[in-house]
């Protein structure tokens, strides 16, 4: 019954799930059970592998507070798209609210004539409130050294919903095509942009890499376009995503 260490509740499912390798002060432990916020572990001299959790995530836009439009203006967005909470979120398999500037749930768009047909090549840059749903679905054992995947294991973990703030941008298909992106390459390119953004935001905001998270999808049902999200990893937001949005002006 000795307490070895503590893990943030939001990270527990991915770091101390059943079967996870947990290293504390140079000692190696294997988690035998995670229940009631307590992980039971057994010390091992060596296991020859490390573990990596597999998860799936989705982001639902609750309220788009502000928006900028870069490039040719797009058709005016209907009011029901500014608070699209009734629509289904996009889901991604695999791969963490700042102050409410607008206060009314309506987006503030950059000037445009509002008469361009849908599909014009404009990139939208938005900030607002979101809900991030995540679930750990399994884990991999990876050989040491080398990192080769030696086995995969399924897990049945609860879903967790995080209400927070995010900055996100949409990229029209025309822009992707003009950049030479084939449909088969789009998901990977967006995922790379997501991770690059997560890595860059700590240079603009006073945060750690693990204070933020992200998600990318080739077609988000609420935006209707390829979309990249970067969100605060704290309930209610911590201002990091908003700082990123402001820096984009």
C-alpha positions as CSV (number, residue, x, y, z in Angstrom):
1,X,0.0,0.0,0.0
2,X,2.9,2.4,-0.5
3,X,2.3,5.5,-2.7
4,X,5.0,5.6,-5.3
5,X,4.0,8.7,-7.3
6,X,1.0,10.7,-8.6
7,X,-0.3,11.2,-12.1
8,X,-2.5,14.0,-13.3
9,X,-6.1,12.7,-13.6
10,X,-6.4,13.8,-17.2
11,X,-3.3,11.7,-18.1
12,X,-4.0,8.7,-16.0
13,X,-5.8,6.6,-18.6
14,X,-2.9,7.0,-21.1
15,X,0.0,6.6,-18.6
16,X,-1.1,4.2,-15.9
17,X,-3.6,2.0,-17.7
18,X,-3.5,-1.8,-17.1
19,X,-0.3,-3.2,-18.6
20,X,1.5,0.2,-18.8
21,X,5.2,0.5,-18.0
22,X,5.6,3.2,-15.5
23,X,9.1,4.6,-14.6
24,X,9.6,6.5,-11.4
25,X,13.0,7.7,-10.1
26,X,14.7,5.2,-12.3
27,X,12.7,2.2,-11.2
28,X,10.5,0.3,-13.6
29,X,7.0,-0.7,-12.7
30,X,4.2,-2.5,-14.6
31,X,0.6,-1.5,-13.9
32,X,-1.6,-4.4,-12.9
33,X,-4.8,-2.6,-12.4
34,X,-6.3,0.9,-12.6
35,X,-9.5,1.4,-10.5
36,X,-11.0,4.1,-8.4
37,X,-8.2,6.5,-9.2
38,X,-5.6,4.1,-7.9
39,X,-3.1,2.2,-10.1
40,X,-1.7,-1.0,-8.6
41,X,1.8,-1.6,-9.8
42,X,4.5,-4.3,-9.4
43,X,8.2,-3.4,-9.6
44,X,10.2,-5.1,-12.4
45,X,13.9,-5.3,-12.8
46,X,13.6,-5.0,-16.6
47,X,10.9,-5.6,-19.1
48,X,12.6,-5.0,-22.5
49,X,9.8,-2.8,-23.8
50,X,7.9,0.4,-23.2
51,X,4.2,1.1,-23.8
52,X,2.4,3.7,-25.8
53,X,-1.4,4.3,-25.4
54,X,-3.6,4.5,-28.4
55,X,-6.6,6.8,-28.3
56,X,-9.3,8.4,-30.3
57,X,-10.5,12.0,-30.0
58,X,-13.1,14.3,-31.4
59,X,-13.8,18.1,-31.1
60,X,-17.2,19.7,-31.0
61,X,-17.4,23.4,-31.6
62,X,-19.7,25.0,-28.9
63,X,-19.4,28.6,-29.8
64,X,-17.2,30.4,-32.4
65,X,-16.4,33.6,-30.7
66,X,-14.1,35.3,-33.3
67,X,-13.1,34.6,-36.8
68,X,-10.7,36.1,-39.4
69,X,-10.9,35.3,-43.1
70,X,-7.7,35.2,-45.2
71,X,-7.8,35.2,-49.0
72,X,-10.9,35.6,-51.0
73,X,-14.0,36.1,-48.9
74,X,-16.4,33.3,-48.5
75,X,-20.2,33.2,-48.4
76,X,-21.7,34.6,-45.2
77,X,-22.0,31.8,-42.6
78,X,-25.5,31.2,-41.3
79,X,-26.1,32.1,-37.6
80,X,-26.7,28.5,-36.7
81,X,-23.1,27.6,-37.6
82,X,-21.7,29.9,-34.9
83,X,-23.0,27.8,-32.1
84,X,-23.2,24.4,-33.8
85,X,-23.6,22.3,-30.7
86,X,-26.4,20.2,-32.2
87,X,-24.1,18.7,-34.9
88,X,-22.0,15.7,-34.6
89,X,-18.2,16.1,-34.1
90,X,-15.5,14.7,-36.2
91,X,-13.6,11.7,-34.9
92,X,-9.9,10.8,-35.3
93,X,-8.4,7.5,-34.4
94,X,-4.9,7.5,-33.1
95,X,-2.7,10.4,-32.4
96,X,-4.3,19.2,-24.5
97,X,-11.7,28.6,-22.3
98,X,-9.7,31.4,-22.4
99,X,-11.6,34.6,-21.8
100,X,-14.7,35.0,-24.0
101,X,-13.8,38.0,-26.2
102,X,-17.1,38.3,-28.0
103,X,-19.4,37.1,-25.2
104,X,-22.4,36.5,-27.4
105,X,-21.4,33.3,-29.3
106,X,-21.3,35.1,-32.6
107,X,-18.2,35.1,-34.8
108,X,-16.5,38.4,-35.8
109,X,-15.4,38.0,-39.4
110,X,-12.8,40.0,-41.4
111,X,-14.4,42.4,-43.9
112,X,-15.8,40.7,-47.0
113,X,-18.6,41.3,-49.4
114,X,-20.4,38.2,-48.4
115,X,-21.5,37.4,-52.0
116,X,-18.8,35.0,-53.2
117,X,-20.1,31.5,-54.1
118,X,-19.3,28.7,-51.7
119,X,-16.0,27.0,-52.2
120,X,-13.9,30.1,-52.8
121,X,-10.3,29.9,-51.6
122,X,-10.4,31.6,-48.3
123,X,-8.8,30.2,-45.1
124,X,-10.7,30.9,-41.9
125,X,-8.9,31.4,-38.6
126,X,-11.2,31.0,-35.5
127,X,-11.3,31.0,-31.8
128,X,-14.0,29.8,-29.5
129,X,-15.3,27.3,-27.0
130,X,-15.2,23.5,-27.7
131,X,-15.7,20.1,-26.2
132,X,-12.9,17.6,-26.6
133,X,-13.9,14.0,-26.2
134,X,-11.2,11.4,-25.8
135,X,-11.0,7.7,-25.0
136,X,-8.0,5.4,-24.6
137,X,-8.7,2.3,-26.8
138,X,-5.6,0.3,-26.3
139,X,-1.8,0.3,-26.1
140,X,1.3,-0.9,-27.9
141,X,4.4,-2.6,-26.5
142,X,7.5,-1.2,-28.2
143,X,10.8,-3.0,-28.0
144,X,13.8,-1.4,-26.3
145,X,16.0,-0.4,-27.9
146,X,14.7,0.2,-31.4
147,X,11.0,1.1,-30.7
148,X,9.5,-1.7,-33.0
149,X,5.9,-2.5,-32.1
150,X,6.0,-6.1,-30.8
151,X,2.3,-6.4,-29.7
152,X,-1.0,-4.5,-29.5
153,X,-3.5,-4.7,-26.7
154,X,-7.1,-3.5,-26.6
155,X,-8.5,-1.6,-23.6
156,X,-12.0,-0.6,-22.5
157,X,-11.7,2.8,-20.9
158,X,-14.3,5.5,-20.2
159,X,-14.7,8.5,-22.5
160,X,-13.7,11.8,-21.0
161,X,-15.1,15.2,-22.1
162,X,-13.1,18.4,-21.6
163,X,-14.8,21.7,-22.1
164,X,-12.1,24.2,-23.1
165,X,-11.0,26.8,-25.6
166,X,-9.4,26.3,-29.0
167,X,-8.0,28.0,-32.0
168,X,-8.7,26.4,-35.3
169,X,-8.4,27.0,-39.0
170,X,-10.1,25.6,-42.1
171,X,-8.4,25.0,-45.4
172,X,-10.5,24.9,-48.6
173,X,-10.1,22.0,-50.9
174,X,-8.9,24.4,-53.6
175,X,-6.0,25.5,-51.5
176,X,-5.0,21.9,-50.8
177,X,-5.2,21.1,-54.5
178,X,-3.1,24.2,-55.4
179,X,-0.5,23.0,-52.9
180,X,-0.2,19.7,-54.7
181,X,-1.7,17.7,-51.9
182,X,-3.3,14.4,-53.2
183,X,-6.4,13.2,-51.2
184,X,-4.4,10.3,-49.9
185,X,-1.8,12.7,-48.4
186,X,-4.2,15.3,-46.9
187,X,-4.7,13.6,-43.6
188,X,-1.0,13.2,-42.9
189,X,-0.3,16.8,-44.0
190,X,-2.9,18.1,-41.6
191,X,-1.6,15.9,-38.8
192,X,1.9,17.3,-39.4
193,X,0.5,20.9,-39.3
194,X,-1.3,20.1,-36.1
195,X,1.9,18.8,-34.4
196,X,3.9,21.8,-35.7
197,X,1.4,24.2,-34.3
198,X,1.4,22.4,-30.9
199,X,5.1,22.7,-30.9
200,X,5.2,26.4,-31.8
201,X,2.4,27.7,-29.4
202,X,4.7,27.5,-26.3
203,X,6.9,30.1,-28.0
204,X,4.0,32.5,-28.1
205,X,2.2,31.6,-24.9
206,X,3.6,30.9,-21.4
207,X,2.8,27.2,-21.4
208,X,4.3,23.8,-21.6
209,X,3.9,21.5,-24.6
210,X,1.7,19.2,-22.4
211,X,-0.6,22.1,-21.5
212,X,-2.2,21.9,-24.9
213,X,-3.5,19.4,-27.4
214,X,-4.8,19.2,-30.8
215,X,-6.8,17.3,-33.5
216,X,-6.9,17.4,-37.3
217,X,-9.4,16.0,-39.7
218,X,-9.8,16.0,-43.5
219,X,-13.5,16.9,-43.1
220,X,-15.0,18.2,-40.0
221,X,-18.8,18.0,-40.1
222,X,-19.3,21.4,-38.5
223,X,-16.9,23.4,-40.6
224,X,-17.4,21.3,-43.8
225,X,-13.7,21.6,-44.6
226,X,-10.3,20.2,-43.7
227,X,-9.7,21.6,-40.2
228,X,-6.9,21.8,-37.6
229,X,-7.6,22.4,-33.9
230,X,-5.2,23.4,-31.1
231,X,-6.9,23.5,-27.7
232,X,-6.0,24.2,-24.1
233,X,-5.6,21.1,-22.0
234,X,-7.3,22.5,-19.0
235,X,-11.0,22.6,-18.2
236,X,-12.5,26.0,-19.0
237,X,-9.3,27.0,-20.9
238,X,-6.2,28.7,-19.7
239,X,-5.7,31.4,-22.3
240,X,-3.1,29.6,-24.4
241,X,-5.2,29.0,-27.5
242,X,-6.5,32.6,-27.3
243,X,-2.9,33.8,-27.3
244,X,-2.2,31.8,-30.4
245,X,-5.3,33.2,-32.1
246,X,-4.2,36.8,-31.3
247,X,-0.7,36.1,-32.7
248,X,-2.3,35.0,-36.0
249,X,-3.5,38.5,-36.8
